[in-house]
């Protein structure tokens, strides 16, 4: 927490907010530590709010002039902020931003998640890159929709959380399974020719984060 006031990168801000959320939940009986963590969480949340207000336009309810990687983490962080502080502004922005990133990450004609590719990303008013799509996006999206459901109770978010997870099992642009066997690894993403044959640690960790998040969800509904 000593580094919090130095953080400015938005994804670092978002991940730190999420970390603080779990810290506060764990140590809420230790009032001094929890109170300090809440103050830091508010400071970081205001960075997201400021960037949102700076960059948003009609049809672009987002924190930057582009969408790059780990996009779902940003609205997810504000859902966490709302759950700790009860500040409805955080919830309102989180829902608008989640709707915005969903618009560019989901094929509404065929009903599957179609994430922004890393080969060019997406700039405001331009066309998104279709490849390569990464497991990191799917894991972040699962968690964001789970927290959206916890925050609002809307069943549509619950449905989307499960839909995202199916991306790993072939419900995607390539109809390709990134997880094929419980003894195997997790492929590193979708490419123009199928899947990235590498099976790195990040992909495995992302898959398990998504799986554990859904397991936690099933215990609470």
C-alpha positions in Angstrom: 0.0 0.0 0.0 3.0 2.3 0.4 3.2 2.5 -3.4 -0.5 3.3 -4.0 -0.1 7.1 -4.4 2.6 6.5 -7.1 0.3 4.4 -9.3 -1.1 6.1 -12.5 -1.2 3.3 -15.2 -4.9 2.5 -15.4 -4.6 -1.3 -15.4 -2.2 -1.1 -12.4 -4.8 1.1 -10.8 -7.6 -1.4 -11.5 -5.7 -4.4 -10.3 -4.7 -2.6 -7.1 -8.3 -1.7 -6.4 -9.3 -5.3 -6.8 -6.4 -6.3 -4.5 -7.5 -3.8 -1.9 -11.1 -5.1 -2.2 -10.0 -8.5 -1.1 -7.6 -7.1 1.5 -10.5 -5.1 3.1 -12.8 -8.1 3.0 -10.1 -10.2 4.8 -9.1 -7.6 7.4 -12.3 -5.7 8.0 -12.2 -6.5 11.7 -8.8 -4.7 11.9 -10.3 -1.2 11.6 -7.2 0.8 11.3 -5.8 -1.3 8.4 -9.1 -1.6 6.7 -9.7 2.2 7.0 -6.4 3.0 5.4 -7.0 0.5 2.6 -10.5 2.1 1.9 -8.9 5.5 1.7 -6.4 4.2 -0.9 -9.2 2.4 -2.8 -11.1 5.7 -3.0 -8.0 7.6 -4.3 -7.4 5.0 -7.0 -11.1 4.9 -7.9 -11.1 8.6 -8.5 -8.3 8.2 -11.1 -10.6 5.8 -13.0 -13.5 8.3 -12.7 -11.4 11.2 -13.9 -10.2 9.3 -16.9 -13.7 8.1 -17.7 -15.0 11.7 -17.6 -12.1 12.9 -19.8 -12.5 10.3 -22.6 -16.2 9.4 -22.7 -18.3 10.4 -25.7 -21.6 9.4 -27.0 -21.2 5.7 -27.9 -17.8 5.5 -26.3 -18.3 5.2 -22.5 -14.6 4.4 -21.8 -11.6 5.4 -19.8 -9.2 6.0 -22.7 -9.2 6.7 -26.4 -8.4 3.1 -27.1 -9.1 -0.4 -25.8 -6.0 -2.6 -25.6 -5.5 -5.5 -23.2 -7.2 -6.6 -20.0 -10.0 -4.2 -20.7 -12.7 -5.8 -18.5 -10.5 -5.2 -15.4 -11.3 -1.5 -15.4 -15.1 -1.8 -14.9 -14.5 -4.7 -12.6 -12.5 -2.5 -10.3 -15.3 0.0 -10.0 -17.8 -2.7 -9.2 -15.4 -3.6 -6.3 -15.2 0.0 -5.3 -18.9 0.3 -5.1 -19.2 -2.9 -3.0 -16.8 -1.4 -0.5 -17.9 2.2 -0.4 -21.6 2.1 -1.6 -20.8 5.1 -3.9 -23.4 4.7 -6.7 -21.3 6.8 -9.1 -18.8 3.9 -9.2 -21.6 1.4 -10.0 -23.1 3.7 -12.7 -19.7 4.1 -14.5 -18.9 0.4 -14.1 -22.1 -0.6 -15.8 -21.7 1.9 -18.7 -18.1 0.9 -19.3 -18.9 -2.8 -19.1 -21.6 -2.3 -21.7 -19.2 -0.4 -23.9 -16.4 -3.0 -23.8 -19.0 -5.7 -24.4 -20.1 -4.0 -27.6 -16.6 -4.4 -29.0 -16.0 -7.9 -27.5 -19.1 -9.8 -28.4 -20.6 -11.0 -31.6 -24.3 -10.4 -31.1 -25.2 -12.1 -34.4 -23.8 -15.5 -33.4 -23.7 -15.0 -29.6 -20.1 -15.6 -28.7 -17.3 -13.5 -27.2 -15.0 -12.0 -29.8 -12.3 -10.1 -27.9 -10.2 -7.3 -29.3 -7.0 -8.6 -30.8 -3.5 -7.6 -29.8 -2.4 -7.0 -33.4 -3.5 -3.4 -33.5 -6.1 -3.2 -30.6 -9.0 -0.8 -31.0 -8.9 3.0 -31.3 -11.9 5.2 -30.9 -13.9 5.4 -34.2 -11.8 2.8 -35.8 -12.2 -1.0 -36.5 -10.9 -3.4 -33.9 -8.1 -6.0 -34.6 -9.6 -9.5 -34.7 -6.4 -11.4 -33.7 -4.7 -12.5 -31.6 -7.2 -13.0 -28.8 -5.8 -13.9 -25.4 -7.1 -15.9 -22.4 -6.3 -12.9 -20.2 -9.4 -11.1 -21.7 -11.7 -14.1 -21.0 -10.6 -14.4 -17.4 -11.0 -10.6 -16.9 -14.5 -10.7 -18.5 -15.7 -13.7 -16.3 -14.6 -11.8 -13.2 -16.2 -8.5 -14.3 -19.6 -10.1 -15.1 -19.5 -12.0 -11.8 -18.9 -8.8 -9.9 -21.5 -7.0 -12.0 -24.0 -9.7 -10.9 -22.9 -9.4 -7.2 -23.4 -5.7 -7.5 -26.8 -5.5 -9.3 -28.4 -8.9 -9.1 -29.1 -8.8 -12.8 -29.4 -12.3 -14.3 -28.1 -11.1 -17.7 -24.7 -10.6 -16.1 -24.8 -14.1 -14.6 -25.5 -15.5 -18.1 -22.7 -13.6 -19.6 -20.2 -14.8 -17.0 -20.9 -18.4 -18.1 -20.9 -17.5 -21.8 -17.4 -16.0 -21.5 -16.1 -19.2 -19.9 -17.3 -21.2 -22.9 -14.8 -19.1 -25.1 -12.1 -21.5 -23.7 -14.0 -24.5 -25.0 -14.7 -23.5 -28.6 -17.5 -20.9 -28.5 -15.3 -18.3 -30.3 -14.5 -16.9 -33.7 -12.4 -19.9 -34.7 -14.6 -22.6 -33.1 -11.4 -23.7 -31.5 -10.9 -25.2 -28.1 -8.1 -23.7 -26.0 -8.6 -26.4 -23.4 -8.9 -29.9 -24.8 -7.9 -32.2 -22.0 -7.8 -31.9 -18.2 -4.2 -33.2 -18.3 -3.2 -30.7 -21.0 -2.4 -27.0 -20.8 -4.3 -24.0 -22.1 -3.4 -22.6 -25.5 -2.1 -19.1 -25.5 -4.8 -17.6 -27.7 -6.7 -17.5 -31.0 -4.8 -16.7 -34.2 -5.8 -16.4 -37.9 -4.8 -20.0 -38.4 -6.4 -21.5 -35.3 -4.7 -21.4 -31.9 -1.4 -20.3 -30.6 0.3 -23.7 -29.8 2.2 -22.3 -26.9 0.8 -23.1 -23.4 2.2 -20.6 -21.1 1.8 -20.1 -17.4 -0.3 -16.9 -17.9 -2.9 -18.8 -19.9 -3.2 -21.6 -17.3 -3.5 -19.1 -14.4 -6.1 -17.1 -16.3 -8.2 -20.2 -16.9 -8.1 -21.1 -13.3 -8.9 -17.6 -12.2 -12.0 -17.8 -14.4 -12.9 -21.3 -13.1 -12.5 -20.4 -9.5 -14.5 -17.2 -9.9 -17.4 -19.2 -11.3 -17.0 -21.8 -8.5 -17.2 -19.0 -5.9 -20.3 -17.6 -7.7 -22.0 -21.0 -7.6 -21.6 -21.0 -3.8 -23.4 -17.6 -3.4 -26.5 -18.1 -5.6 
